[in-house]
């Protein structure tokens, strides 16, 4: 009888941060980038970020769920929020 492991290698790459009504799931990819699933109330975002020297070099919003009009202000707010949540991981 084979027993499945309780913790898979994929589980060690995922870390979650919760702050009031905000939840972020950071999944580290093989190339050093992160997939971030950001939930703010009922709005959800799937974001790809590249880190260089503890700063976000590139941010790409891949998908959204909810009624959000994406503007430059929203993108900058999401970037600052992800930076803040990323620092809370450590």
Beta strands, then each sheet from edge to edge (+ up, - down):
strand 1: 14-19
strand 2: 22-28
strand 3: 34-40
strand 4: 43-52
strand 5: 55-65
sheet 1: 1+ 2- 3+ 4- 5+
end
